[in-house]
Amino acid sequence: MKTMTCTQLGGACETEFHAETFEEMAAMSKNHGMEMREDPAHQEAMQKMMELMQDSDAMAKWFAERQEAFEALPEDS
């Protein structure tokens, strides 16, 4: 199990997510974003993500960087 924050995943707060895989982590982050969609800071982060998604190369690079960061994290105690 590893831990990342909303901010580490491109979001706007320090809410922690705990997951075994990066795919699980990404899904938790996405769900959190949907729950926080009325929050102005999260709206801004989601807008940046939407803009990033317009460029498939940039999105792939962003995703790969976050996945590498996840893989580099130590396992939770």
C-alpha positions as CSV (number, residue, x, y, z in Angstrom):
1,M,0.0,0.0,0.0
2,K,1.3,3.5,-0.9
3,T,0.0,7.0,-0.1
4,M,-0.2,10.0,-2.4
5,T,-2.0,13.3,-1.9
6,C,-4.5,15.1,-4.1
7,T,-1.8,17.7,-4.8
8,Q,0.7,15.1,-5.8
9,L,-1.9,13.9,-8.3
10,G,-2.5,17.3,-9.8
11,G,-5.3,18.3,-7.4
12,A,-5.8,21.1,-4.9
13,C,-5.6,19.7,-1.4
14,E,-3.7,17.4,0.9
15,T,-6.3,14.7,1.1
16,E,-4.5,11.3,1.2
17,F,-5.2,8.3,-1.0
18,H,-4.0,4.8,-0.2
19,A,-3.7,2.2,-2.9
20,E,-1.9,-0.9,-4.0
21,T,-1.6,0.2,-7.6
22,F,-1.3,3.5,-9.5
23,E,-4.5,2.7,-11.4
24,E,-6.4,2.4,-8.0
25,M,-4.8,5.7,-6.9
26,A,-5.8,7.4,-10.1
27,A,-9.4,6.2,-9.7
28,M,-9.5,7.5,-6.1
29,S,-8.2,10.8,-7.2
30,K,-10.8,11.1,-10.0
31,N,-13.6,10.2,-7.6
32,H,-12.3,12.8,-5.1
33,G,-12.3,15.4,-7.9
34,M,-15.9,14.6,-8.7
35,E,-16.9,14.9,-5.0
36,M,-15.1,18.3,-4.8
37,R,-16.3,19.7,-8.1
38,E,-18.0,22.6,-6.3
39,D,-14.7,23.7,-4.6
40,P,-13.1,26.6,-6.6
41,A,-9.5,25.3,-6.1
42,H,-10.5,21.8,-7.3
43,Q,-12.4,23.4,-10.2
44,E,-9.2,25.1,-11.3
45,A,-7.2,21.9,-11.0
46,M,-9.8,20.0,-13.0
47,Q,-9.8,22.8,-15.7
48,K,-6.0,22.4,-16.0
49,M,-6.5,18.6,-16.4
50,M,-9.1,19.1,-19.1
51,E,-6.7,21.3,-21.0
52,L,-3.9,18.8,-20.6
53,M,-6.2,16.0,-22.0
54,Q,-6.5,18.0,-25.2
55,D,-2.9,17.0,-26.0
56,S,-2.5,13.2,-25.9
57,D,1.3,13.4,-25.8
58,A,1.3,15.8,-22.9
59,M,-1.3,13.7,-21.1
60,A,0.7,10.5,-21.6
61,K,3.8,12.3,-20.2
62,W,1.9,13.6,-17.2
63,F,0.4,10.2,-16.5
64,A,3.8,8.5,-16.8
65,E,5.4,11.0,-14.5
66,R,2.8,10.4,-11.8
67,Q,3.0,6.7,-12.2
68,E,6.8,6.9,-11.8
69,A,6.4,9.0,-8.6
70,F,3.9,6.4,-7.3
71,E,6.4,3.5,-8.1
72,A,9.2,5.4,-6.3
73,L,7.2,5.8,-3.1
74,P,8.0,3.5,-0.2
75,E,5.4,1.1,1.0
76,D,3.3,2.4,3.9
77,S,4.2,1.0,7.3
